[in-house]
Amino acid sequence: MAEQKNEKPVVKNKKKARQALHVEAAPAPLRKYRAMLFQGTLLLAAGSFAVLTFLVKTMPSFAIDLQITQFIQLINIPFFALFMSLISWPGFLPQSVIITALTILLIYRLGLQWESLMVLFAVTFSTGVNVLVKDLIQRPRPTVGLVNVISTLTSYSFPSGHVMFYLGFFGFVAFLVFSLLKPSPKRSLLLVILCSLIILIGPSRIFLGQHWASDVLGAYLLGSLTLAVIVKFYRWGKTRFFVHQPVISPVSK
């Protein structure tokens, strides 16, 4: 009974994680199929982003971008505008830095040193890639003459920094929550909140008139690729330098 009360909601060590994996892992052919499907999805995302980036760089604007923004901005549900603003709020300074710092501190206090370091890496890496691509493409943001712009921003538009930040930060935290926490209503609630933020941030940026739909699509594609790199690097470092810490187990829950 005492052991059950003191048990933490994470996989305790590498040995237990591998024991669980040995018992519950999918058959080898299924694992191979999943790996091929995942790799194919990444290649598709990379190819789609490359094509979209070329089009954005060579064409000044897309008619469909304007149509999508006008359609979304026609939504006249009470408090919808406030809701869209609240969805984007965590991605602006200084709250993005504060939320990131508090999350890193919380994870570190739970004894997950590598995870806390990786959250910092996730934010830094996704933001750095976003800034680099923005400077290369230099696409202007939507203007007041075309759509309703809630507030004017001076940085470049493609790809959306908010979307990439949400995928890098909230996406990686969701990965940790799913992998480290035992199935429970709290875990499910956290996953719903984190995934909802990632899904809704795209429409929010369009509704607020601060990004085109193609900016958002490009950010989802590039952000997914950066998140895959982050997770890969996390797993690589975890099994080599932090084996005494709780280890993420790819056991199906």
C-alpha positions as CSV (number, residue, x, y, z in Angstrom):
1,M,0.0,0.0,0.0
2,A,2.8,2.4,0.9
3,E,4.5,1.8,-2.5
4,Q,1.2,2.6,-4.3
5,K,0.8,5.9,-2.4
6,N,4.3,7.0,-3.1
7,E,4.4,6.0,-6.8
8,K,4.9,8.9,-9.1
9,P,2.9,9.2,-12.4
10,V,5.9,8.7,-14.6
11,V,7.9,5.7,-15.8
12,K,10.5,5.2,-13.1
13,N,13.5,4.1,-15.0
14,K,14.9,2.6,-18.2
15,K,14.5,-1.0,-17.0
16,K,10.8,-0.7,-16.3
17,A,10.2,1.2,-19.5
18,R,11.9,-1.5,-21.6
19,Q,10.1,-4.2,-19.7
20,A,6.8,-2.6,-20.5
21,L,7.8,-2.1,-24.1
22,H,8.8,-5.8,-24.4
23,V,5.4,-6.9,-23.1
24,E,3.1,-4.5,-24.9
25,A,4.9,-3.4,-28.0
26,A,3.3,-3.9,-31.4
27,P,4.4,-6.8,-33.6
28,A,7.5,-6.1,-35.8
29,P,5.6,-5.8,-39.1
30,L,3.2,-3.3,-37.6
31,R,6.0,-1.3,-36.1
32,K,7.8,-1.3,-39.5
33,Y,4.6,-0.1,-41.2
34,R,4.1,2.7,-38.7
35,A,7.7,3.8,-39.2
36,M,7.3,3.9,-42.9
37,L,4.0,5.8,-42.7
38,F,5.6,8.3,-40.3
39,Q,8.6,8.8,-42.6
40,G,6.3,9.1,-45.6
41,T,4.3,11.8,-43.8
42,L,7.4,13.8,-43.0
43,L,8.5,13.6,-46.6
44,L,5.1,14.8,-47.7
45,A,5.2,17.6,-45.2
46,A,8.7,18.7,-46.3
47,G,7.8,18.5,-50.0
48,S,4.6,20.5,-49.5
49,F,6.4,23.1,-47.5
50,A,9.0,23.5,-50.2
51,V,6.4,23.9,-52.9
52,L,4.4,26.4,-50.8
53,T,7.5,28.4,-49.9
54,F,8.4,28.6,-53.6
55,L,5.0,29.9,-54.5
56,V,5.0,32.4,-51.6
57,K,8.4,33.7,-52.7
58,T,7.5,34.0,-56.4
59,M,3.9,35.2,-56.1
60,P,2.9,38.5,-54.3
61,S,-0.4,37.2,-53.1
62,F,-3.0,34.4,-53.4
63,A,-6.6,35.1,-54.1
64,I,-7.7,32.2,-51.9
65,D,-5.8,33.8,-48.9
66,L,-8.0,36.8,-49.1
67,Q,-11.2,34.7,-49.5
68,I,-10.3,32.6,-46.5
69,T,-9.6,35.6,-44.3
70,Q,-12.8,37.3,-45.4
71,F,-14.8,34.2,-44.7
72,I,-13.4,33.7,-41.3
73,Q,-13.8,37.3,-40.4
74,L,-17.5,37.2,-41.2
75,I,-18.1,35.0,-38.1
76,N,-20.2,37.1,-35.8
77,I,-20.7,34.9,-32.8
78,P,-20.7,36.8,-29.4
79,F,-17.3,36.8,-27.8
80,F,-15.7,35.0,-30.7
81,A,-13.3,37.9,-31.4
82,L,-12.3,37.9,-27.7
83,F,-11.8,34.1,-27.8
84,M,-9.6,34.3,-30.9
85,S,-7.5,37.1,-29.1
86,L,-7.2,34.9,-26.0
87,I,-6.0,32.0,-28.1
88,S,-3.2,34.1,-29.6
89,W,-2.3,35.8,-26.3
90,P,0.2,33.2,-25.0
91,G,2.3,33.6,-28.1
92,F,3.1,37.3,-27.6
93,L,5.9,38.7,-25.5
94,P,6.3,38.9,-22.6
95,Q,3.8,36.2,-21.7
96,S,5.4,33.6,-24.0
97,V,8.7,33.9,-22.1
98,I,7.0,33.8,-18.7
99,I,4.9,30.7,-19.6
100,T,7.9,29.0,-21.0
101,A,10.0,29.8,-18.0
102,L,7.3,28.6,-15.5
103,T,6.8,25.4,-17.4
104,I,10.6,24.7,-17.5
105,L,10.8,25.4,-13.7
106,L,7.8,23.1,-13.0
107,I,9.2,20.2,-15.0
108,Y,12.7,20.7,-13.4
109,R,11.1,20.6,-9.9
110,L,9.5,17.3,-10.8
111,G,13.0,15.9,-11.3
112,L,12.9,15.8,-15.1
113,Q,16.1,17.6,-15.9
114,W,16.5,16.5,-19.5
115,E,12.8,17.2,-20.2
116,S,13.1,20.8,-18.8
117,L,16.2,21.4,-20.9
118,M,14.5,20.0,-24.0
119,V,11.5,22.4,-23.5
120,L,13.9,25.3,-23.7
121,F,15.5,23.7,-26.7
122,A,12.1,23.2,-28.3
123,V,11.2,26.8,-28.0
124,T,14.6,28.1,-29.1
125,F,14.8,25.8,-32.0
126,S,11.3,26.4,-33.4
127,T,11.6,30.1,-32.9
128,G,15.0,30.2,-34.5
129,V,13.9,28.3,-37.6
130,N,10.9,30.5,-37.9
131,V,12.9,33.7,-37.8
132,L,15.4,32.3,-40.3
133,V,12.7,31.4,-42.8
134,K,10.9,34.7,-42.3
135,D,14.1,36.7,-43.1
136,L,14.7,34.6,-46.2
137,I,11.1,35.0,-47.6
138,Q,10.3,38.5,-46.3
139,R,6.6,38.3,-47.0
140,P,4.6,41.3,-45.9
141,R,1.7,40.8,-43.5
142,P,-2.0,41.5,-44.5
143,T,-2.8,45.2,-44.7
144,V,-5.8,47.2,-43.4
145,G,-6.9,48.0,-46.9
146,L,-7.5,44.3,-47.6
147,V,-8.8,42.7,-44.4
148,N,-9.7,43.7,-40.9
149,V,-6.4,43.9,-38.9
150,I,-6.8,43.9,-35.1
151,S,-3.4,45.3,-34.5
152,T,-0.5,45.9,-36.9
153,L,2.7,43.9,-36.5
154,T,6.0,44.9,-38.1
155,S,7.7,41.5,-38.5
156,Y,7.4,39.4,-41.7
157,S,4.4,37.1,-42.2
158,F,5.6,33.7,-43.6
159,P,5.5,31.3,-41.8
160,S,3.4,32.2,-38.7
161,G,5.6,32.5,-35.6
162,H,2.7,31.8,-33.3
163,V,1.8,28.5,-35.0
164,M,5.4,27.4,-34.9
165,F,5.8,28.4,-31.3
166,Y,2.7,26.5,-30.3
167,L,3.8,23.4,-32.2
168,G,7.3,23.6,-30.7
169,F,6.3,24.4,-27.2
170,F,2.8,23.1,-26.6
171,G,3.3,20.3,-29.0
172,F,6.4,19.0,-27.2
173,V,4.8,19.5,-23.8
174,A,1.8,17.4,-25.0
175,F,4.3,14.7,-26.1
176,L,5.8,14.6,-22.6
177,V,2.3,14.6,-21.0
178,F,1.1,11.7,-23.2
179,S,4.4,9.7,-22.7
180,L,5.2,10.3,-19.1
181,L,1.9,10.5,-17.3
182,K,-0.3,7.6,-16.6
183,P,-3.7,7.5,-18.2
184,S,-6.1,9.6,-16.0
185,P,-8.7,12.3,-16.4
186,K,-6.0,14.9,-15.6
187,R,-3.8,13.7,-18.4
188,S,-6.7,13.6,-20.8
189,L,-7.7,17.2,-19.8
190,L,-4.1,18.5,-20.3
191,L,-3.9,16.8,-23.7
192,V,-7.2,18.3,-24.8
193,I,-6.1,21.8,-23.7
194,L,-2.7,21.6,-25.4
195,C,-4.0,20.1,-28.6
196,S,-6.8,22.6,-28.8
197,L,-4.4,25.5,-28.5
198,I,-2.4,24.1,-31.4
199,I,-5.4,23.5,-33.6
200,L,-7.1,26.9,-32.9
201,I,-4.0,29.1,-33.1
202,G,-4.1,28.9,-37.0
203,P,-7.7,30.2,-37.3
204,S,-7.0,32.8,-34.6
205,R,-4.0,34.3,-36.5
206,I,-6.2,34.5,-39.7
207,F,-9.2,36.0,-37.9
208,L,-7.1,38.7,-36.2
209,G,-5.8,39.7,-39.7
210,Q,-2.2,39.2,-38.8
211,H,-1.5,36.2,-41.1
212,W,-2.7,34.8,-44.4
213,A,-3.9,31.2,-44.5
214,S,-0.8,30.2,-46.5
215,D,1.3,31.6,-43.6
216,V,-0.5,29.4,-41.2
217,L,-0.4,26.3,-43.5
218,G,3.4,26.8,-44.0
219,A,3.9,27.1,-40.2
220,Y,1.9,23.9,-39.5
221,L,4.0,22.1,-42.1
222,L,7.4,23.4,-41.0
223,G,6.4,23.3,-37.3
224,S,5.5,19.6,-37.6
225,L,9.0,18.9,-39.1
226,T,10.8,20.9,-36.3
227,L,8.7,19.1,-33.7
228,A,9.8,15.7,-35.2
229,V,13.4,16.8,-34.9
230,I,12.9,17.9,-31.3
231,V,11.4,14.6,-30.3
232,K,14.1,12.7,-32.1
233,F,16.8,14.7,-30.4
234,Y,15.0,14.2,-27.0
235,R,14.9,10.4,-27.4
236,W,18.6,10.3,-28.5
237,G,19.8,12.3,-25.5
238,K,17.6,10.6,-23.0
239,T,18.9,7.1,-23.6
240,R,22.5,8.3,-23.5
241,F,22.9,10.9,-20.8
242,F,19.9,10.7,-18.6
243,V,19.3,7.0,-18.1
244,H,18.8,7.5,-14.3
245,Q,15.9,9.8,-15.0
246,P,12.4,8.7,-16.0
247,V,12.4,7.4,-19.6
248,I,9.7,7.9,-22.1
249,S,8.3,4.6,-23.2
250,P,6.6,4.3,-26.6
251,V,4.1,1.8,-25.0
252,S,0.6,2.2,-26.2
253,K,-1.6,3.5,-23.5
